[in-house]
Amino acid sequence: MTPHASELERLESGGIKFSFANLLHLHRPLMIVDEAHNAVTDLSRDMQARVNPCAIIEFTATPRFNSNILHSVTAQELKDEEMIKLPIVLAEHQDWQGAVNGAIASRARLAEAAKDEADYVRPIVLFQAQPKDQDVTVEKLKRHLIDMEQIPEDRIAVATGDQRDLDSIDLFDPGCRIEYVITIEALKEGWDCSFAYVFCSISRIKSATAIEQLLGRVLRMPYAKRRETPDLNKAYAHISEPTFSAAANALADRLVHMGFQDEAPEMIEAAQGHFDDTGLFAPSERPKPTFRYRVTASPALYAAMKDPAVQGVALNETDEGRIEIVVTGYIAPELESALVAAVPEPERAGFADAAQAYRAELMPLLSPAEQGQSFVAPRLVSEFQGELVFAEPETLMELHRWSLLDHPARPDESAFSIRENAQSFEIDVVGRRVVIGSGREEKQLALAIEVEGWTPENLAIWLERQLRQPDIHPSELLRWVRDCIGHLTGPRRISMASLMRAKFILANALKTAIASIRRIEQERAYQHYLIAPEAKAGISFEHGFVFERGMFGDQRRYRGRWRFSKHFLGPDNVPAFDGEEQGEEFQCAQALDSLPAVNYWVRNIARHPDAFWLPLASGKFYPDFVAMLNDGRVFVVEYKGAHLAGDGNDDTNEKRTIGQFWERLSQSGGLFLMAEKMVDGKDMRAQLLRKLRG
C-alpha cells in the first residue's frame, strides 16, 4: 500500500479511483506555474494539493511579498540584451479623441521610419477601451476609428473576452494588414507582439501597477535587436488624463519589476442621499379613509370594473355570498355614477346615500387636489402673424431670422490654442539606476507630420458633421467653418497638420462659439418678440399651466415634522425643498402657508414637465411657489438667498424682470414677488403681506 493512499481520490465503493490526478499525486511531479501571481485562489491551492508536487517553480513578473526568489532579471539586463524598448515616451492630451489622434500620428511616423529597417517591422497601436457600462466602449472606439479617423476596417482587430480577432492572425506576417488592436484588459498578460509600439488608453488609469500591466504590452523589442532608427527603440503612450503624468514617477520607481501586477480591488462607493421610504424613517402619514358597502353580487358589478372611470375600487366576496365594494380615499362623482349603475337596482338608493354621506364626512380631510379640484396659472404668449405662440426660447428662435455668417469665427489665442508639444516624459535605465526626465523637443515625434487626407477641405467637412444643428443649414455652417479654417491657417499661422491633430479641441471651441452666438440671437429674439414695445405679448389661461392631483407624484417628498395646512396636493404630498430640510426655502413656504389671503399653494418643481415656468432669453425660470389666493388671483413667489439676491446678479435680475413683466400682463390677475430673507427690515412674511396689500 502506498504511503499516500489515504490522500488519493476514491470511488463510492471505497476503492482507489484510477485517475490522472491520482497518478500525478503518486509520482509527485515538478510543477511549473507561469503567471504565478494569478494562482492565488483556493481552487489553485486545492489543485496543487491534489497533484502533490515535489516542488513548485513559479514564473512571475511581480512576485508576492516574502516569496522565495531563486533568480530575478533586472530591467538593465533586459535592456542590455536588447529585449525591450526604452525609454518610454508618455504624452497627455486634453480628451480621449486627442489621445487617439495622437496615437495614430505616432504610428504613421513610426511606420515611415520602419521602411528603412532591414527587418520587417509594422508598428501597431494598442488601444484600451472602456468596459460596456462606460462611455467609450470597444464598439464606439472602433466606429470612431472608421468614421472619424478614416481607418480601414480591415486594419483593426478587437481582442476581448467576447471577440478574439487575433486568434487566427499572425501579426508578424508581412501580408497581415492589422495596424490597430482594441482591447479592454484581455492583453495585459500572455500576449506577445513586439510590433506593438504605441499604447493609447481611453480608460482612467491612476495606479502605477495598472500602468505597468498595459505598458508592458508595448515594451518588447522586435527580433530582440536594437533598431537602426532611434525612434523605433522607444515605446510610446498617449493618455487622455493628466493623472497619468502624476503616475510617471511611480512608474519609474517600479520599472525594475517589469511586470504585470494583480489588479487592485475595485473601489465601491456607497450611494449618498438614499432614503428608506417604507421603514423606520418613512414620512408620517395619516391613514387614508376607506369606504365600504355590501351589495348583492351581480355580473354588472364585475363588468363595471373594466370601465376606465372605475379606478381604485376593490370587490371582496363575503361569507354571506354578497360583495363588499371598497374604495380608498375620495369618491369622485363620475366614479360614484359608474358604481351606482352597476349595483342591483333595489340597492342603488342605499348605496348612493352611503356614498354621499362618506364624501361629506371626508371632504374636510381632503386637499383641494384630492377633492378633484384644479387651478390654472396663465402662460406667457406672443402674437406672430395673428396667431398666439408659446413664449419658449425654441419657439421664439424659430420665428427669429438670423444667420451664422453674421458672426464670423475668429478664435483668438484664448479661445483656441495648440500646445505644440504634448507634455512628455522619458523613463530609461542607466547602469543600475532608473531615471526619469522631460522628453526633449528634438527627441519627440514631429507634430507636423504629413498624413494623407489632412486638407482644409476634409477638415471643414469633418467639422461640419461634428457641429450640425437642426436650425442651421449645412451649407451655411460649412461656409462658416471654412472661413474659420482660413483665419487659423492665415492670420493665426497654424499649420494644417496641427489643426488636424487638434481637430477635436477645435470642434469643441467652435461648439462653444456657436453656443455663444446662439445666446446673442436668443436675447435678440427674446427682446423682439416679448419685451420690446412693439412686441405683441400677452398671457393665456386657455393654454396655461394646470395644477391637479398627482402632478408631482414622482418627486421626493418633504419629510419634516411641520405639517402644512394649505398645500394644494395635501400635507403628505409636499415635494421636498431645495437646500436644508428646515432651510430658508422651507421658511418661505411656512410664511406663505400662514397667510389668510392664500387659499392654497404648490411647491413648484424646477424642470418638471408639469411645472410652471417663465421664459428667459436662453432657458426657463421655474419659480419656487405658485399660490391661488382667495380672491382668484395667482400669486407666484421666488425665494432668493442673500448670495443670489443682489442687484449685481444678472441671472436674478433677469428672473425678476420677467416675473414683473408677467404680472403686468396679467392685469391684476397675477402677482409676482422675489422674496429674500430680509428686505428693508421686513422678514419673508412681511414681504409677502406687503405684496398682497399692494
TORKE-494630 format. One record per residue (C-alpha): residue number from 0; residue in three letters; x, y, z. Coordinates in steps of 0.25 Angstrom, whole numbers, plus 5000, padded with zeros to 4 digits. Layout:
# TORKE-494630
<NUM ala <X Y Z>>
...
//
This chain:
# TORKE-494630
<0 met <5000 5000 5000>>
<1 thr <5006 5014 4996>>
<2 pro <5008 5023 5008>>
<3 his <5000 5033 5000>>
<4 ala <4987 5024 4999>>
<5 ser <4979 5032 5009>>
<6 glu <4981 5045 5001>>
<7 leu <4976 5038 4987>>
<8 glu <4963 5040 4981>>
<9 arg <4953 5029 4984>>
<10 leu <4941 5022 4977>>
<11 glu <4928 5022 4985>>
<12 ser <4930 5007 4988>>
<13 gly <4943 5011 4995>>
<14 gly <4953 5007 4985>>
<15 ile <4964 5016 4979>>
<16 lys <4960 5023 4966>>
<17 phe <4968 5021 4954>>
<18 ser <4970 5035 4950>>
<19 phe <4981 5044 4944>>
<20 ala <4980 5053 4957>>
<21 asn <4984 5041 4966>>
<22 leu <4995 5037 4956>>
<23 leu <5001 5051 4958>>
<24 his <4999 5050 4973>>
<25 leu <5007 5037 4973>>
<26 his <5018 5042 4964>>
<27 arg <5020 5056 4971>>
<28 pro <5024 5063 4958>>
<29 leu <5031 5076 4957>>
<30 met <5020 5087 4956>>
<31 ile <5024 5100 4947>>
<32 val <5014 5111 4948>>
<33 asp <5014 5122 4938>>
<34 glu <5008 5136 4942>>
<35 ala <5008 5130 4956>>
<36 his <5003 5143 4963>>
<37 asn <4989 5138 4957>>
<38 ala <4990 5125 4965>>
<39 val <4985 5130 4978>>
<40 thr <4971 5125 4979>>
<41 asp <4966 5114 4988>>
<42 leu <4963 5106 4975>>
<43 ser <4978 5107 4971>>
<44 arg <4983 5103 4985>>
<45 asp <4973 5091 4985>>
<46 met <4978 5087 4971>>
<47 gln <4993 5088 4976>>
<48 ala <4990 5079 4988>>
<49 arg <4983 5068 4979>>
<50 val <4995 5068 4969>>
<51 asn <5005 5067 4981>>
<52 pro <5017 5073 4974>>
<53 cys <5031 5070 4979>>
<54 ala <5034 5085 4977>>
<55 ile <5027 5097 4970>>
<56 ile <5035 5107 4962>>
<57 glu <5027 5120 4959>>
<58 phe <5030 5129 4947>>
<59 thr <5024 5143 4950>>
<60 ala <5028 5158 4947>>
<61 thr <5022 5162 4961>>
<62 pro <5026 5152 4972>>
<63 arg <5017 5153 4984>>
<64 phe <5023 5158 4997>>
<65 asn <5032 5149 5004>>
<66 ser <5033 5140 4992>>
<67 asn <5045 5131 4991>>
<68 ile <5052 5137 4979>>
<69 leu <5062 5128 4973>>
<70 his <5066 5137 4961>>
<71 ser <5062 5151 4956>>
<72 val <5065 5158 4944>>
<73 thr <5066 5173 4945>>
<74 ala <5062 5184 4935>>
<75 gln <5076 5187 4932>>
<76 glu <5079 5173 4928>>
<77 leu <5067 5173 4918>>
<78 lys <5072 5186 4912>>
<79 asp <5086 5181 4911>>
<80 glu <5081 5169 4904>>
<81 glu <5073 5178 4894>>
<82 met <5060 5171 4898>>
<83 ile <5052 5183 4902>>
<84 lys <5049 5197 4896>>
<85 leu <5054 5209 4905>>
<86 pro <5051 5220 4908>>
<87 ile <5036 5221 4909>>
<88 val <5031 5234 4904>>
<89 leu <5018 5238 4911>>
<90 ala <5009 5249 4905>>
<91 glu <4996 5254 4911>>
<92 his <4984 5260 4904>>
<93 gln <4972 5268 4907>>
<94 asp <4962 5258 4903>>
<95 trp <4961 5243 4898>>
<96 gln <4959 5247 4884>>
<97 gly <4972 5255 4884>>
<98 ala <4979 5243 4890>>
<99 val <4974 5234 4879>>
<100 asn <4978 5244 4869>>
<101 gly <4992 5246 4875>>
<102 ala <4994 5231 4875>>
<103 ile <4990 5230 4860>>
<104 ala <5000 5241 4857>>
<105 ser <5011 5234 4865>>
<106 arg <5008 5221 4857>>
<107 ala <5009 5228 4844>>
<108 arg <5023 5234 4847>>
<109 leu <5028 5220 4852>>
<110 ala <5023 5213 4840>>
<111 glu <5030 5223 4831>>
<112 ala <5043 5221 4839>>
<113 ala <5041 5205 4839>>
<114 lys <5043 5206 4824>>
<115 asp <5058 5208 4826>>
<116 glu <5059 5196 4834>>
<117 ala <5066 5183 4829>>
<118 asp <5056 5174 4837>>
<119 tyr <5041 5175 4834>>
<120 val <5034 5184 4845>>
<121 arg <5020 5188 4845>>
<122 pro <5017 5197 4857>>
<123 ile <5004 5194 4864>>
<124 val <4995 5203 4873>>
<125 leu <4989 5196 4885>>
<126 phe <4976 5203 4889>>
<127 gln <4970 5201 4903>>
<128 ala <4955 5204 4902>>
<129 gln <4945 5205 4914>>
<130 pro <4936 5194 4919>>
<131 lys <4922 5192 4913>>
<132 asp <4916 5200 4925>>
<133 gln <4924 5213 4922>>
<134 asp <4924 5223 4911>>
<135 val <4936 5219 4901>>
<136 thr <4933 5204 4899>>
<137 val <4940 5195 4889>>
<138 glu <4929 5197 4879>>
<139 lys <4929 5212 4880>>
<140 leu <4944 5213 4879>>
<141 lys <4944 5205 4866>>
<142 arg <4933 5213 4860>>
<143 his <4941 5225 4863>>
<144 leu <4954 5220 4856>>
<145 ile <4946 5216 4844>>
<146 asp <4937 5228 4843>>
<147 met <4945 5240 4849>>
<148 glu <4959 5235 4846>>
<149 gln <4956 5228 4833>>
<150 ile <4964 5216 4837>>
<151 pro <4960 5204 4828>>
<152 glu <4953 5193 4836>>
<153 asp <4962 5182 4831>>
<154 arg <4973 5189 4839>>
<155 ile <4966 5188 4852>>
<156 ala <4965 5176 4861>>
<157 val <4958 5174 4874>>
<158 ala <4963 5165 4885>>
<159 thr <4954 5164 4897>>
<160 gly <4947 5152 4905>>
<161 asp <4936 5152 4895>>
<162 gln <4943 5155 4882>>
<163 arg <4956 5149 4879>>
<164 asp <4960 5154 4865>>
<165 leu <4975 5151 4867>>
<166 asp <4973 5136 4870>>
<167 ser <4975 5133 4855>>
<168 ile <4984 5144 4851>>
<169 asp <4999 5144 4850>>
<170 leu <5003 5159 4853>>
<171 phe <5017 5156 4849>>
<172 asp <5013 5152 4834>>
<173 pro <5017 5163 4825>>
<174 gly <5004 5161 4818>>
<175 cys <4996 5164 4830>>
<176 arg <4989 5178 4830>>
<177 ile <4986 5179 4845>>
<178 glu <4991 5193 4850>>
<179 tyr <4981 5195 4862>>
<180 val <4977 5186 4873>>
<181 ile <4966 5189 4882>>
<182 thr <4964 5182 4896>>
<183 ile <4959 5185 4910>>
<184 glu <4968 5177 4918>>
<185 ala <4970 5163 4911>>
<186 leu <4984 5167 4906>>
<187 lys <4990 5170 4920>>
<188 glu <4996 5156 4921>>
<189 gly <5000 5145 4912>>
<190 trp <5000 5154 4899>>
<191 asp <5013 5155 4891>>
<192 cys <5015 5164 4879>>
<193 ser <5028 5172 4878>>
<194 phe <5021 5181 4867>>
<195 ala <5013 5188 4877>>
<196 tyr <5019 5201 4879>>
<197 val <5008 5211 4883>>
<198 phe <4999 5209 4895>>
<199 cys <4987 5218 4896>>
<200 ser <4978 5218 4908>>
<201 ile <4963 5222 4908>>
<202 ser <4960 5217 4922>>
<203 arg <4964 5225 4934>>
<204 ile <4978 5220 4939>>
<205 lys <4984 5224 4952>>
<206 ser <4992 5213 4959>>
<207 ala <5006 5210 4955>>
<208 thr <5003 5195 4955>>
<209 ala <4991 5197 4945>>
<210 ile <5001 5205 4936>>
<211 glu <5011 5195 4937>>
<212 gln <5002 5184 4932>>
<213 leu <4997 5191 4920>>
<214 leu <5010 5198 4916>>
<215 gly <5017 5184 4917>>
<216 arg <5010 5180 4904>>
<217 val <5018 5191 4896>>
<218 leu <5032 5189 4903>>
<219 arg <5037 5176 4895>>
<220 met <5047 5179 4884>>
<221 pro <5045 5173 4871>>
<222 tyr <5054 5162 4868>>
<223 ala <5061 5165 4881>>
<224 lys <5071 5174 4874>>
<225 arg <5072 5189 4874>>
<226 arg <5067 5197 4862>>
<227 glu <5075 5206 4853>>
<228 thr <5065 5217 4855>>
<229 pro <5065 5223 4869>>
<230 asp <5050 5225 4869>>
<231 leu <5048 5210 4868>>
<232 asn <5056 5207 4880>>
<233 lys <5045 5215 4889>>
<234 ala <5031 5211 4894>>
<235 tyr <5020 5222 4893>>
<236 ala <5008 5224 4901>>
<237 his <4996 5234 4899>>
<238 ile <4987 5237 4910>>
<239 ser <4975 5246 4912>>
<240 glu <4976 5249 4926>>
<241 pro <4987 5257 4934>>
<242 thr <4987 5246 4945>>
<243 phe <4996 5238 4936>>
<244 ser <5007 5248 4937>>
<245 ala <5005 5249 4952>>
<246 ala <5008 5234 4952>>
<247 ala <5020 5235 4943>>
<248 asn <5029 5236 4956>>
<249 ala <5023 5224 4962>>
<250 leu <5025 5216 4949>>
<251 ala <5039 5220 4949>>
<252 asp <5041 5214 4963>>
<253 arg <5034 5201 4959>>
<254 leu <5040 5199 4945>>
<255 val <5051 5189 4950>>
<256 his <5039 5180 4953>>
<257 met <5036 5179 4938>>
<258 gly <5023 5172 4941>>
<259 phe <5008 5171 4941>>
<260 gln <5003 5172 4955>>
<261 asp <4989 5168 4960>>
<262 glu <4978 5178 4958>>
<263 ala <4975 5186 4971>>
<264 pro <4961 5183 4976>>
<265 glu <4950 5191 4971>>
<266 met <4946 5203 4979>>
<267 ile <4932 5203 4983>>
<268 glu <4925 5216 4988>>
<269 ala <4912 5215 4995>>
<270 ala <4901 5223 4989>>
<271 gln <4898 5236 4996>>
<272 gly <4885 5242 5000>>
<273 his <4877 5229 4998>>
<274 phe <4865 5229 5008>>
<275 asp <4857 5217 5012>>
<276 asp <4842 5221 5009>>
<277 thr <4836 5210 5016>>
<278 gly <4844 5207 5028>>
<279 leu <4846 5214 5041>>
<280 phe <4849 5227 5035>>
<281 ala <4837 5227 5026>>
<282 pro <4829 5240 5026>>
<283 ser <4818 5241 5036>>
<284 glu <4805 5240 5028>>
<285 arg <4790 5240 5033>>
<286 pro <4783 5227 5029>>
<287 lys <4774 5229 5016>>
<288 pro <4759 5227 5019>>
<289 thr <4752 5215 5013>>
<290 phe <4738 5214 5008>>
<291 arg <4732 5200 5010>>
<292 tyr <4718 5196 5005>>
<293 arg <4712 5182 5003>>
<294 val <4702 5179 4992>>
<295 thr <4697 5166 4985>>
<296 ala <4707 5160 4975>>
<297 ser <4703 5163 4960>>
<298 pro <4710 5161 4947>>
<299 ala <4708 5176 4944>>
<300 leu <4717 5179 4956>>
<301 tyr <4728 5171 4951>>
<302 ala <4727 5177 4937>>
<303 ala <4727 5191 4943>>
<304 met <4742 5188 4948>>
<305 lys <4746 5189 4933>>
<306 asp <4741 5203 4932>>
<307 pro <4752 5213 4931>>
<308 ala <4745 5222 4941>>
<309 val <4745 5211 4951>>
<310 gln <4759 5213 4957>>
<311 gly <4764 5209 4971>>
<312 val <4752 5200 4974>>
<313 ala <4753 5186 4980>>
<314 leu <4742 5175 4981>>
<315 asn <4743 5166 4993>>
<316 glu <4734 5153 4993>>
<317 thr <4728 5151 5007>>
<318 asp <4723 5139 5014>>
<319 glu <4709 5142 5012>>
<320 gly <4710 5142 4997>>
<321 arg <4710 5157 4996>>
<322 ile <4720 5166 4990>>
<323 glu <4727 5177 4998>>
<324 ile <4731 5190 4990>>
<325 val <4744 5196 4995>>
<326 val <4748 5210 4991>>
<327 thr <4760 5216 4998>>
<328 gly <4761 5231 4998>>
<329 tyr <4752 5241 4991>>
<330 ile <4740 5236 4982>>
<331 ala <4739 5245 4970>>
<332 pro <4725 5248 4965>>
<333 glu <4728 5240 4952>>
<334 leu <4732 5228 4960>>
<335 glu <4720 5229 4968>>
<336 ser <4711 5229 4956>>
<337 ala <4718 5217 4950>>
<338 leu <4717 5209 4963>>
<339 val <4702 5213 4965>>
<340 ala <4699 5208 4951>>
<341 ala <4705 5194 4953>>
<342 val <4699 5192 4967>>
<343 pro <4686 5184 4966>>
<344 glu <4674 5193 4965>>
<345 pro <4667 5191 4978>>
<346 glu <4680 5195 4986>>
<347 arg <4684 5207 4977>>
<348 ala <4678 5217 4986>>
<349 gly <4684 5212 4999>>
<350 phe <4698 5211 4992>>
<351 ala <4697 5226 4987>>
<352 asp <4692 5231 5001>>
<353 ala <4704 5224 5007>>
<354 ala <4714 5229 4997>>
<355 gln <4709 5243 4998>>
<356 ala <4710 5243 5014>>
<357 tyr <4724 5237 5013>>
<358 arg <4728 5248 5003>>
<359 ala <4722 5259 5012>>
<360 glu <4730 5254 5024>>
<361 leu <4742 5252 5016>>
<362 met <4743 5265 5009>>
<363 pro <4748 5274 5020>>
<364 leu <4760 5264 5022>>
<365 leu <4764 5264 5007>>
<366 ser <4773 5274 5000>>
<367 pro <4768 5282 4988>>
<368 ala <4775 5273 4978>>
<369 glu <4769 5260 4985>>
<370 gln <4755 5267 4984>>
<371 gly <4757 5267 4969>>
<372 gln <4760 5282 4968>>
<373 ser <4770 5288 4959>>
<374 phe <4775 5302 4956>>
<375 val <4782 5309 4945>>
<376 ala <4794 5319 4945>>
<377 pro <4794 5327 4932>>
<378 arg <4805 5325 4922>>
<379 leu <4813 5336 4915>>
<380 val <4810 5336 4900>>
<381 ser <4814 5345 4888>>
<382 glu <4805 5348 4875>>
<383 phe <4812 5345 4862>>
<384 gln <4805 5348 4849>>
<385 gly <4791 5347 4856>>
<386 glu <4794 5335 4864>>
<387 leu <4798 5333 4878>>
<388 val <4811 5325 4881>>
<389 phe <4817 5320 4894>>
<390 ala <4828 5329 4898>>
<391 glu <4838 5318 4899>>
<392 pro <4853 5321 4895>>
<393 glu <4852 5310 4884>>
<394 thr <4839 5315 4878>>
<395 leu <4844 5330 4878>>
<396 met <4857 5325 4871>>
<397 glu <4848 5318 4860>>
<398 leu <4842 5332 4857>>
<399 his <4855 5340 4858>>
<400 arg <4863 5342 4845>>
<401 trp <4877 5340 4848>>
<402 ser <4890 5335 4841>>
<403 leu <4903 5329 4846>>
<404 leu <4910 5336 4835>>
<405 asp <4907 5349 4842>>
<406 his <4917 5345 4853>>
<407 pro <4930 5341 4846>>
<408 ala <4938 5331 4854>>
<409 arg <4951 5338 4858>>
<410 pro <4956 5330 4870>>
<411 asp <4968 5337 4877>>
<412 glu <4978 5330 4886>>
<413 ser <4969 5330 4898>>
<414 ala <4958 5323 4890>>
<415 phe <4967 5313 4883>>
<416 ser <4981 5310 4884>>
<417 ile <4990 5298 4882>>
<418 arg <5001 5293 4891>>
<419 glu <5012 5290 4880>>
<420 asn <5018 5279 4889>>
<421 ala <5009 5270 4898>>
<422 gln <5015 5268 4912>>
<423 ser <5025 5257 4911>>
<424 phe <5034 5248 4920>>
<425 glu <5045 5239 4917>>
<426 ile <5048 5227 4926>>
<427 asp <5061 5220 4924>>
<428 val <5071 5211 4931>>
<429 val <5085 5215 4932>>
<430 gly <5094 5206 4939>>
<431 arg <5086 5200 4950>>
<432 arg <5078 5213 4952>>
<433 val <5065 5216 4947>>
<434 val <5064 5231 4943>>
<435 ile <5052 5240 4938>>
<436 gly <5053 5253 4931>>
<437 ser <5045 5262 4922>>
<438 gly <5046 5258 4907>>
<439 arg <5054 5268 4899>>
<440 glu <5046 5274 4887>>
<441 glu <5056 5269 4877>>
<442 lys <5054 5255 4882>>
<443 gln <5039 5255 4881>>
<444 leu <5031 5251 4869>>
<445 ala <5029 5262 4859>>
<446 leu <5016 5269 4861>>
<447 ala <5016 5274 4846>>
<448 ile <5016 5260 4840>>
<449 glu <5009 5259 4827>>
<450 val <4997 5249 4827>>
<451 glu <4989 5247 4814>>
<452 gly <4975 5253 4815>>
<453 trp <4979 5265 4824>>
<454 thr <4974 5276 4816>>
<455 pro <4966 5289 4819>>
<456 glu <4954 5283 4811>>
<457 asn <4954 5270 4818>>
<458 leu <4955 5277 4832>>
<459 ala <4944 5286 4828>>
<460 ile <4935 5275 4824>>
<461 trp <4938 5267 4837>>
<462 leu <4936 5279 4846>>
<463 glu <4922 5282 4839>>
<464 arg <4918 5268 4842>>
<465 gln <4922 5270 4857>>
<466 leu <4915 5283 4858>>
<467 arg <4902 5281 4851>>
<468 gln <4890 5287 4857>>
<469 pro <4875 5286 4853>>
<470 asp <4873 5301 4851>>
<471 ile <4886 5303 4843>>
<472 his <4887 5300 4829>>
<473 pro <4899 5291 4825>>
<474 ser <4904 5300 4814>>
<475 glu <4903 5312 4823>>
<476 leu <4911 5304 4834>>
<477 leu <4921 5299 4824>>
<478 arg <4924 5313 4819>>
<479 trp <4925 5318 4833>>
<480 val <4935 5307 4837>>
<481 arg <4943 5309 4824>>
<482 asp <4945 5323 4828>>
<483 cys <4949 5320 4841>>
<484 ile <4960 5310 4836>>
<485 gly <4965 5321 4827>>
<486 his <4967 5330 4838>>
<487 leu <4974 5320 4846>>
<488 thr <4984 5316 4835>>
<489 gly <4985 5330 4830>>
<490 pro <4986 5341 4841>>
<491 arg <4988 5331 4852>>
<492 arg <4999 5323 4844>>
<493 ile <4995 5310 4850>>
<494 ser <4998 5298 4840>>
<495 met <4988 5288 4835>>
<496 ala <4995 5277 4842>>
<497 ser <4994 5284 4855>>
<498 leu <4979 5287 4853>>
<499 met <4976 5272 4849>>
<500 arg <4983 5267 4861>>
<501 ala <4975 5277 4870>>
<502 lys <4962 5275 4862>>
<503 phe <4954 5271 4874>>
<504 ile <4959 5282 4882>>
<505 leu <4956 5291 4870>>
<506 ala <4942 5285 4869>>
<507 asn <4939 5288 4884>>
<508 ala <4944 5302 4882>>
<509 leu <4934 5304 4871>>
<510 lys <4923 5298 4878>>
<511 thr <4925 5308 4889>>
<512 ala <4926 5319 4879>>
<513 ile <4913 5315 4873>>
<514 ala <4906 5314 4887>>
<515 ser <4911 5328 4890>>
<516 ile <4905 5333 4876>>
<517 arg <4892 5326 4879>>
<518 arg <4891 5333 4893>>
<519 ile <4893 5346 4886>>
<520 glu <4882 5343 4876>>
<521 gln <4873 5337 4886>>
<522 glu <4874 5350 4894>>
<523 arg <4870 5358 4881>>
<524 ala <4858 5349 4879>>
<525 tyr <4854 5350 4893>>
<526 gln <4854 5365 4893>>
<527 his <4848 5366 4879>>
<528 tyr <4836 5357 4881>>
<529 leu <4834 5358 4896>>
<530 ile <4840 5370 4903>>
<531 ala <4841 5381 4893>>
<532 pro <4830 5392 4892>>
<533 glu <4826 5387 4878>>
<534 ala <4824 5373 4883>>
<535 lys <4810 5367 4884>>
<536 ala <4812 5359 4897>>
<537 gly <4801 5354 4906>>
<538 ile <4796 5343 4915>>
<539 ser <4787 5331 4913>>
<540 phe <4779 5324 4923>>
<541 glu <4773 5315 4912>>
<542 his <4788 5310 4909>>
<543 gly <4792 5311 4924>>
<544 phe <4799 5302 4934>>
<545 val <4789 5293 4940>>
<546 phe <4791 5288 4955>>
<547 glu <4784 5276 4958>>
<548 arg <4784 5263 4966>>
<549 gly <4797 5254 4965>>
<550 met <4805 5264 4957>>
<551 phe <4817 5263 4965>>
<552 gly <4815 5249 4970>>
<553 asp <4829 5244 4964>>
<554 gln <4836 5254 4973>>
<555 arg <4843 5252 4987>>
<556 arg <4834 5258 4998>>
<557 tyr <4837 5267 5010>>
<558 arg <4839 5258 5022>>
<559 gly <4840 5268 5033>>
<560 arg <4831 5270 5045>>
<561 trp <4824 5282 5041>>
<562 arg <4810 5280 5035>>
<563 phe <4806 5290 5024>>
<564 ser <4791 5292 5024>>
<565 lys <4789 5299 5011>>
<566 his <4797 5291 5001>>
<567 phe <4789 5288 4989>>
<568 leu <4793 5274 4988>>
<569 gly <4792 5271 5003>>
<570 pro <4801 5271 5015>>
<571 asp <4806 5257 5011>>
<572 asn <4810 5261 4997>>
<573 val <4818 5273 4998>>
<574 pro <4831 5272 4989>>
<575 ala <4844 5273 4997>>
<576 phe <4850 5287 4998>>
<577 asp <4864 5291 4992>>
<578 gly <4875 5292 5002>>
<579 glu <4874 5288 5016>>
<580 glu <4861 5282 5021>>
<581 gln <4858 5294 5031>>
<582 gly <4865 5304 5022>>
<583 glu <4861 5317 5017>>
<584 glu <4852 5312 5005>>
<585 phe <4845 5304 5015>>
<586 gln <4843 5316 5024>>
<587 cys <4837 5324 5012>>
<588 ala <4827 5312 5010>>
<589 gln <4823 5313 5025>>
<590 ala <4821 5328 5023>>
<591 leu <4813 5326 5010>>
<592 asp <4804 5315 5017>>
<593 ser <4801 5324 5029>>
<594 leu <4795 5336 5020>>
<595 pro <4780 5337 5022>>
<596 ala <4779 5342 5007>>
<597 val <4784 5329 5002>>
<598 asn <4774 5318 4998>>
<599 tyr <4785 5308 4995>>
<600 trp <4799 5308 4989>>
<601 val <4808 5298 4982>>
<602 arg <4823 5295 4983>>
<603 asn <4827 5297 4968>>
<604 ile <4838 5287 4963>>
<605 ala <4849 5292 4954>>
<606 arg <4850 5285 4941>>
<607 his <4838 5276 4943>>
<608 pro <4829 5275 4931>>
<609 asp <4817 5279 4938>>
<610 ala <4823 5291 4946>>
<611 phe <4820 5306 4944>>
<612 trp <4831 5313 4937>>
<613 leu <4834 5327 4931>>
<614 pro <4843 5329 4919>>
<615 leu <4857 5334 4919>>
<616 ala <4866 5338 4907>>
<617 ser <4873 5325 4908>>
<618 gly <4865 5316 4917>>
<619 lys <4853 5315 4926>>
<620 phe <4851 5320 4940>>
<621 tyr <4843 5312 4950>>
<622 pro <4839 5320 4962>>
<623 asp <4838 5313 4975>>
<624 phe <4824 5314 4979>>
<625 val <4810 5316 4972>>
<626 ala <4798 5320 4980>>
<627 met <4784 5322 4978>>
<628 leu <4778 5334 4986>>
<629 asn <4764 5334 4992>>
<630 asp <4760 5345 4982>>
<631 gly <4764 5337 4970>>
<632 arg <4778 5343 4967>>
<633 val <4790 5335 4964>>
<634 phe <4802 5338 4973>>
<635 val <4816 5334 4969>>
<636 val <4827 5334 4978>>
<637 glu <4842 5332 4976>>
<638 tyr <4852 5332 4988>>
<639 lys <4866 5336 4987>>
<640 gly <4877 5335 4997>>
<641 ala <4886 5346 5001>>
<642 his <4897 5341 4992>>
<643 leu <4888 5342 4979>>
<644 ala <4878 5353 4982>>
<645 gly <4887 5365 4980>>
<646 asp <4885 5375 4968>>
<647 gly <4899 5371 4963>>
<648 asn <4894 5356 4959>>
<649 asp <4890 5356 4945>>
<650 asp <4882 5343 4946>>
<651 thr <4874 5348 4958>>
<652 asn <4871 5362 4951>>
<653 glu <4866 5355 4938>>
<654 lys <4857 5346 4946>>
<655 arg <4852 5358 4954>>
<656 thr <4849 5365 4941>>
<657 ile <4841 5354 4934>>
<658 gly <4833 5352 4947>>
<659 gln <4829 5366 4948>>
<660 phe <4826 5366 4933>>
<661 trp <4817 5354 4934>>
<662 glu <4810 5361 4946>>
<663 arg <4808 5374 4938>>
<664 leu <4802 5366 4926>>
<665 ser <4792 5358 4935>>
<666 gln <4785 5372 4938>>
<667 ser <4783 5369 4953>>
<668 gly <4780 5354 4951>>
<669 gly <4794 5351 4956>>
<670 leu <4805 5355 4965>>
<671 phe <4820 5352 4965>>
<672 leu <4830 5354 4977>>
<673 met <4844 5351 4978>>
<674 ala <4845 5349 4993>>
<675 glu <4858 5350 5001>>
<676 lys <4861 5347 5016>>
<677 met <4861 5361 5020>>
<678 val <4858 5374 5011>>
<679 asp <4857 5388 5018>>
<680 gly <4856 5381 5031>>
<681 lys <4844 5373 5027>>
<682 asp <4845 5357 5028>>
<683 met <4839 5348 5018>>
<684 arg <4825 5348 5023>>
<685 ala <4824 5363 5024>>
<686 gln <4829 5364 5009>>
<687 leu <4818 5354 5005>>
<688 leu <4808 5362 5013>>
<689 arg <4813 5376 5007>>
<690 lys <4812 5370 4993>>
<691 leu <4797 5365 4995>>
<692 arg <4793 5378 5000>>
<693 gly <4799 5385 4988>>
//
